[in-house]
């Protein structure tokens, strides 16, 4: 929980250009210089990109943490399946100790697969492979699944070693934050990005349901809107469901090991739930920390789907994950289809 407080404090300072952000500017300049050196290495040919025999769609964040990349990846994979594509997904698998490519199964240990890849695998049912080098993970996926005709790269905007055909940048209501690079701001890379072919071609801006539409971002890229809300039900590790309304008349504990725990807690309150306690852990909190937090909680416990994949073996029947529902502008999917064309026969 101390880590969560540190992360929350840093994110707050990165939204404005206050004294603390100014003090971090020298580190942001150093980070920017390292990015520029890496860019020159690819532009000069000293570092090579790998081109796969199938189209590659990259979904990623330009800002750090919690912008909605994973729900976007899941929604995009489901759309591609409906269009007739046979997609697979590759991801680094944040927090993995092993760097070698690994197939993610529905019953994989999240310590080995990463929590987000495991969530994507369970939500979509498509082949998912993880590896520090996404090109190696994608090649392994294609060898194991020759029927796959398109790769979606989860969180790969800054991974230039894998050539791509379409790049989607996901933003939330924070926009560009204070507009500065890490660690003085939220940006993983300068925006707008004009470094073709690594620049995003589409932007998806997310905001909570009922909130004002996010302000337009500079850069002039085609931009689309998505609204996120919590489902009206929750599900436990056994697959059982309960309506959130059934929990509204009792105090509950909310636990979240995600990038922005307070956003989840606020959405629960917006659904009319009375939170007796909230436990915020750091992003990608390990299963042990989550289990200890859940064990200490009294009464029903609510968490995110990302947390539940790490607690699937829990004996508690009153631990419930509340799914996130993402309502994406159909024009976004139309723009994706226009750029990818029809699936190969």
N, C-alpha and C positions, 0 to 999 in steps of 0.2 A: 504493500500500500504506500510505502514511502516513495517507491519508484513512480507510482502513479501520480503522487503529488508533485514530484519533480517534473514529470512530463507535462502535467497540466500547467505548472508555473511557466515552463519554457514556452509552451504554445501560446499562453496569454501574452508574454512579452514579444513574441514574434508577430503579433497582429498589429503592433504599433511601433513607431520609430522613437521609442523612449531611450532613457539613459542606458538601460541594460543592453538594449539592442545595439546602440552605438558602441558600447564597450566590446561587443563581439564582432564588430565590423572587420578588424584585421584578420580574424579567422575566416570570415566569409570571403575576403579578398584572396586569401591563400587557397581556399576551396575553389574559387573561380579560376585561379591560375592553374590548378591541377586539372580542372575540367577542360580548359583551353589546350593544355599540353596533350591530354588524351584525345581530344578532337583532332589535333594536328597529326597525331600518330595514325589515325584512321584515314585522314585525308591524303597523307603522303604515301600510304600503302605499307607503312611499317607494321601496322596491325591490320589483319584481314577479317572480313566478314564472311560468314557461311551462308550460302543460298540453298534452301531446301527445295526438293522437287515438288512441293505443294505450297499453296498460298499460306502466308503467315500474317495473322492479325495480332497486333500488340495492344493490350489494354493496360494503362499505367497512370501513375500520379506524377504530376510535376511538383505538387506540394506534399509535405510529409504527413502521413498518418491520417487514416479515417475519412478519406474523401469519397469512398464508396466503390473502390476498384473491384473488390471481390463480388459484390452483388451485380455489378455491371457485367463482369465476366460470365457469371451464371446466366443472366438474362440474355446475353449475346449468344452463348452456346445453345440455349434453348431455341432462340430464333433461327440460328443456322441449321439446327436439326430439322426444324419445321420447314425450312426452305429446301431440304434435300441433301444438305452437306453431311458428311460424316466426320465431325471435328474431334480432335484430341487437344489436350491442354498441357502445356509445360509451365513450370514455375520453379523458382529457386528453392522454395520451401524454407521460409525464415525460421532460424533457430536450429536447423539440422546440424548434427555434429559431423555427418559424413558428406563429402562433396560429390561422390560418384552418383550417376543416374540411378533412380529407383522408381519402380512402378508403385503407384498409390492404389491400394485396394480399399474396399469399403470398410474393412476391419483393421486397417493399418494402425500402428502405434503413432500418434501424432508427434511423438518425440523424434521419430524417424522420418515422417513424411512432411511435417509442418501442419499447422492447424488449418490454414486457408486452403491448401491443396486437398486436404482430406474433406473439408466442407464442400468444395467444388465437385469432388468425385462422388460424394453421397447425394448431392443435389441434382447432378446431371446424369450420372451413370456412364459418362464417356471416359475413354482412357485418359489418365492423368499421370504424368511422369515429372519427377523433380530432380534437380541437379544444379550445382553452382554454375556450370556452363550450360546455358539453355540449348545451344546448338547440339551438344552431345546428348542432352536429355531428349530433344526432339528426334534425333537420329535413332536413338534407342526405341522411342515410342513407335516410329514408323516401321522399324524392323519387326517389332512385336505385333503391330497392328497394321498390316499393309492395306487394309480397307480404309484407313483414315486418309481423307483427301484435303484437310485443312487443319492448320495448327493455330490455336489461340494461345498467345504468350501472356500469362498473367504477371503483371508488374514487370514490364520489360522496356519501358521508355528509355532508361539509362543503360540498358544492356545492348551495346552497339554491335556485339560480335555476331548477332543473328540478324541477317537481312530480313526485311519485312515488306509486305505489300500494302498494309494499311495500319496506321497508328492512331489510337484514340487516347486523348488526354482527358482524365476525369477530374473534375473540380467539385467542391461543395460550396456552401454559403460563405466560407472564409475567403473565397476568391484567391488572390495572390498574397494574402496576408499583408505584411508591410512592404512587400515587393523586393525584399533582399534575400540573398542566398543564405543557406545554412552556414553557421548556426545563428546568425543574426536575424534570419527570417525563416520562412517556411519552404523556400524554393530549393528543389534539388538541382535545377538548372535554370539559366536565364530565360525569362519570358518577355516578349514572344521569342520562340525558337525559329530561326531561319536557316538552320543547318540541314538542308535537304541532302540526302534522303532520310535523315533521322528526325526531321521535324514532324510533329503530329499533323494529320490532315483533318481530323474531326475533334470537336470538343463536346463533352457531355457535362453539363452543370446540374448538380443535384441540390435539392433543398428539402427541408421537412414539409410534409403536406400542410397546407394552410399558411405557410410563410411566404413573404414576398419573393418574387423571382429574383435570382442572383443578378447582380449588375453584369453587363456585358464586359468581356475581357478584351484587352488590346490584342491586336494581331490580325483581326479580320478573318479568322478561320470560321468555317461553317460550325455553328454552335446550336446545341439542342438542349432541351430541358428534361429533367426527370424528377419525380416526386417520390420521397421515401416515407413510409409509415409502418407501424407495427401491425401485424395481423391481429385479428380479433380473437385468436385462440393461441394456446401454448401447447407444446408437446414435450413429453418426458422421454427418458432413454429407452423406454419400452415401446415407444410409438403411440402411446395413449394421448388423447387430446383433452383439453379443458378450455371452456370459454373464459376469456379474461373477465367477463362480467361476473362469473361465478367466484372470482377472487377479489372482487371490488369491495366486499363487506368485511374483509379481514386484513390485518396488517401483514405485509410480506417483506422479505428481504431481497434486495436486488444486488446481484454480483456481476461484475463485468471486467474481463481482462482484455480490453480492446483499446484502440488508440484514443477514443474520446468517450470514456464511460459516462460522463454527465449527459451527453446527447441521448444515450440509451435510457438513463434514468428519467430525463425530462419527457421522453416519448411515453414511458410507462405512466407517468403522472398524467400526461395528456389523454391516456386511455381510461382515466378515472381510478387508477390504483393508488392505494395508500401505502407508501413506502415507510415501514418502521425503521429500516436501516439500509444504508447503501455501502457496498464494499467495492472500491475501485482498485483494481490491480493494474500493473503495467501491461502495455500491449504485448501480445503473444505470451502472456503469463503461462508458466509451466503447469502441468497437470497437478503436481504436488501442491503448489501454492493455491490453485483453485480449489482442490479438494479440502484443504485445511480451512479455507474461507467458508466453504459450503458446510463443513462439519460444525463450525461455530455458530451457524445461523439457526435461529429459532423459527419454527413455522415454515410455511411455503417459501421456496426460494425461486426467483426468476433470474435467468441469465440469457445470453445471446446464443444463437446457433453455433457460432465460432467457439464459445466456451463449452457447449454441451459435447462437442466431438472429443474433448479431452476428459470428459466426465462420464463417458458412456458406460463404464463399469460400475457406476455408483449404485448403492442399494437404496438410495432415497427415491421413493415414488413421488415425493412432493417437490422435486427439482424440475423446473419447467423452463424450456427455452422458448422465447417468443420470436417467431420468424419475422424477418424484415421483408416488406413488400415494396418493390421498386416499380413505379409506374413510369415507363419510358415513352417519350414522344415517338409515335410511329414514324415520324419523318426521320428520326435518327437511324432506324433500321432500314428505311428506304435508301438513305445515303450510303449505308454499309453495302446494301445489295447492288447499288449502282456501281460502286468501286470494285466489288469482287466479281460481278457478273454472275452467271448461272453456274451451278455445280457441274463438274465434268461428268459426262455420261459414263 
